[in-house]
Every structure is written in structure tokens, then in C-alpha cells.
């Protein structure tokens, strides 16, 4: 019996994550997360092959600009949201966009620090 040995992941491809081809060069587009929609389910973290996202509790300042309904929704879903920690590592493959059940992520040019959409 012949054993299959998986070759090592290429640089920039973390092990154990999808290797769907991302054709854009990093830094051209960045994910933007709509803080009013994100429920912190972490699907974006699971599908991103470049570890662009992080999941963390919101700071007091971040919560202060949200409506009471959105603050309650965040509390009900564990008090955490996804944030774009490494926007320069994004290859714009769109896996996060399609994985997000709340449709809270878009790929755009030029976003605010940490990938949070400005509240309008």
C-alpha cells in the first residue's frame, strides 16, 4: 500500500484551511465588515486562507456608537464580532463574503483601520 504524503503548504497559506485560489495580489481590495450586521459567528475566520480576520469582544467605545438593538443582538450572540486584523494580507478571493450568513462583509478599496465600515 502506498501512503499519500501531503506536500507542505506554499508560503502565505496556513495549514488546515481551504486553499481556494485567490487571484488578486494582496492589498488591492480589503474586506469591510458592517458592524450593524455582524453576529460574530466566525465563518469568515474559518474560510479565510490568509488569516485576515479575528474575533473579539467589542470595546466600550465601539459599543457606544451602536444602537441599543444592535448592542443587544451582539450580547445575545456572545458579545463578539469579527474584525479585519490584517487587511494587507487579503487576496480578494471572496470566500469570506460568501461564507458570512449575515452578508456583513464586502470587498472594497480603501477602508478604515481594522476594516470596520463607518456608521452612516
C-alpha positions as a LaTeX table, in Angstrom:
\begin{tabular}{lrrr}
\hline
Residue & $x$ (\AA) & $y$ (\AA) & $z$ (\AA) \\
\hline
Unk1 & 0.00 & 0.00 & 0.00 \\
Unk2 & 1.31 & 3.45 & $-0.96$ \\
Unk3 & 0.83 & 6.28 & 1.51 \\
Unk4 & $-0.01$ & 9.71 & 0.20 \\
Unk5 & 2.08 & 12.46 & 1.75 \\
Unk6 & 0.57 & 15.91 & 1.52 \\
Unk7 & 3.11 & 18.46 & 0.26 \\
Unk8 & 3.79 & 21.43 & 2.54 \\
Unk9 & 1.59 & 24.49 & 2.09 \\
Unk10 & 3.07 & 27.27 & $-0.02$ \\
Unk11 & 4.21 & 30.42 & 1.82 \\
Unk12 & 1.25 & 32.51 & 2.94 \\
Unk13 & $-1.14$ & 29.54 & 3.00 \\
Unk14 & $-1.83$ & 28.46 & 6.58 \\
Unk15 & $-2.18$ & 24.74 & 7.11 \\
Unk16 & $-5.59$ & 23.22 & 7.69 \\
Unk17 & $-7.52$ & 25.94 & 5.84 \\
Unk18 & $-9.07$ & 25.98 & 2.37 \\
Unk19 & $-6.67$ & 26.53 & $-0.50$ \\
Unk20 & $-9.19$ & 28.02 & $-2.91$ \\
Unk21 & $-7.19$ & 30.07 & $-5.42$ \\
Unk22 & $-7.11$ & 33.77 & $-4.68$ \\
Unk23 & $-6.02$ & 35.51 & $-7.85$ \\
Unk24 & $-5.64$ & 39.11 & $-6.70$ \\
Unk25 & $-2.41$ & 40.40 & $-5.27$ \\
Unk26 & $-2.70$ & 41.21 & $-1.58$ \\
Unk27 & $-3.68$ & 44.76 & $-0.69$ \\
Unk28 & $-5.73$ & 45.65 & $-3.78$ \\
Unk29 & $-9.07$ & 45.06 & $-2.08$ \\
Unk30 & $-9.87$ & 44.78 & 1.60 \\
Unk31 & $-12.80$ & 43.28 & 3.47 \\
Unk32 & $-15.20$ & 45.69 & 5.14 \\
Unk33 & $-17.39$ & 44.36 & 7.95 \\
Unk34 & $-20.73$ & 46.01 & 8.64 \\
Unk35 & $-20.79$ & 46.28 & 12.44 \\
Unk36 & $-24.57$ & 46.55 & 12.39 \\
Unk37 & $-24.89$ & 43.12 & 10.76 \\
Unk38 & $-22.01$ & 41.00 & 12.10 \\
Unk39 & $-23.15$ & 38.47 & 14.70 \\
Unk40 & $-19.72$ & 37.02 & 15.41 \\
Unk41 & $-20.37$ & 33.54 & 14.03 \\
Unk42 & $-16.75$ & 33.38 & 12.79 \\
Unk43 & $-17.46$ & 31.81 & 9.39 \\
Unk44 & $-15.08$ & 34.36 & 7.85 \\
Unk45 & $-12.28$ & 33.17 & 10.16 \\
Unk46 & $-12.84$ & 29.56 & 9.18 \\
Unk47 & $-12.74$ & 30.10 & 5.41 \\
Unk48 & $-10.02$ & 32.75 & 5.04 \\
Unk49 & $-6.79$ & 31.11 & 3.88 \\
Unk50 & $-4.75$ & 34.19 & 4.87 \\
Unk51 & $-5.90$ & 34.77 & 8.48 \\
Unk52 & $-7.20$ & 38.24 & 7.70 \\
Unk53 & $-9.91$ & 38.18 & 10.40 \\
Unk54 & $-10.05$ & 38.00 & 14.16 \\
Unk55 & $-12.97$ & 37.58 & 16.54 \\
Unk56 & $-13.02$ & 39.61 & 19.74 \\
Unk57 & $-15.30$ & 41.42 & 22.17 \\
Unk58 & $-16.18$ & 44.99 & 21.27 \\
Unk59 & $-14.59$ & 47.79 & 23.26 \\
Unk60 & $-16.76$ & 50.18 & 25.24 \\
Unk61 & $-16.07$ & 52.86 & 22.61 \\
Unk62 & $-17.11$ & 50.55 & 19.74 \\
Unk63 & $-20.34$ & 49.67 & 21.55 \\
Unk64 & $-21.14$ & 53.31 & 22.28 \\
Unk65 & $-21.85$ & 54.13 & 18.63 \\
Unk66 & $-24.24$ & 51.22 & 18.16 \\
Unk67 & $-27.99$ & 51.35 & 18.68 \\
Unk68 & $-29.44$ & 49.55 & 21.71 \\
Unk69 & $-30.95$ & 46.90 & 19.43 \\
Unk70 & $-27.59$ & 46.14 & 17.81 \\
Unk71 & $-25.86$ & 46.06 & 21.22 \\
Unk72 & $-28.48$ & 43.57 & 22.42 \\
Unk73 & $-28.02$ & 41.44 & 19.29 \\
Unk74 & $-24.25$ & 41.37 & 19.85 \\
Unk75 & $-24.74$ & 40.44 & 23.51 \\
Unk76 & $-27.16$ & 37.66 & 22.51 \\
Unk77 & $-24.56$ & 36.22 & 20.12 \\
Unk78 & $-21.74$ & 36.07 & 22.65 \\
Unk79 & $-20.61$ & 39.70 & 22.73 \\
Unk80 & $-18.04$ & 39.30 & 19.97 \\
Unk81 & $-17.70$ & 40.47 & 16.38 \\
Unk82 & $-15.30$ & 39.80 & 13.56 \\
Unk83 & $-12.67$ & 42.40 & 12.76 \\
Unk84 & $-10.25$ & 42.76 & 9.87 \\
Unk85 & $-6.91$ & 42.40 & 11.63 \\
Unk86 & $-4.66$ & 42.04 & 8.57 \\
Unk87 & $-6.28$ & 43.88 & 5.60 \\
Unk88 & $-2.97$ & 43.94 & 3.73 \\
Unk89 & $-2.99$ & 40.11 & 3.62 \\
Unk90 & $-6.35$ & 39.91 & 1.79 \\
Unk91 & $-6.18$ & 38.36 & $-1.69$ \\
Unk92 & $-9.81$ & 39.24 & $-2.51$ \\
Unk93 & $-10.92$ & 35.67 & $-3.16$ \\
Unk94 & $-14.37$ & 36.42 & $-1.71$ \\
Unk95 & $-14.61$ & 33.29 & 0.44 \\
Unk96 & $-15.50$ & 35.44 & 3.44 \\
Unk97 & $-18.20$ & 37.29 & 1.54 \\
Unk98 & $-19.99$ & 34.10 & 0.54 \\
Unk99 & $-19.47$ & 32.42 & 3.93 \\
Unk100 & $-20.99$ & 35.21 & 6.03 \\
Unk101 & $-24.59$ & 34.26 & 6.87 \\
Unk102 & $-25.46$ & 37.89 & 7.69 \\
Unk103 & $-24.00$ & 39.30 & 4.44 \\
Unk104 & $-21.93$ & 41.62 & 6.62 \\
Unk105 & $-18.74$ & 41.55 & 4.52 \\
Unk106 & $-17.90$ & 43.37 & 1.29 \\
Unk107 & $-14.62$ & 43.68 & $-0.58$ \\
Unk108 & $-13.76$ & 47.33 & $-1.21$ \\
Unk109 & $-10.88$ & 49.63 & $-1.99$ \\
Unk110 & $-9.69$ & 51.72 & 0.94 \\
Unk111 & $-11.38$ & 51.07 & 4.26 \\
Unk112 & $-10.99$ & 52.48 & 7.71 \\
Unk113 & $-8.47$ & 50.93 & 10.11 \\
Unk114 & $-9.43$ & 47.42 & 11.23 \\
Unk115 & $-11.90$ & 47.03 & 8.33 \\
Unk116 & $-14.93$ & 48.41 & 10.12 \\
Unk117 & $-17.49$ & 50.13 & 7.91 \\
Unk118 & $-18.14$ & 53.69 & 9.04 \\
Unk119 & $-21.58$ & 54.14 & 10.58 \\
Unk120 & $-23.85$ & 56.30 & 8.49 \\
\hline
\end{tabular}
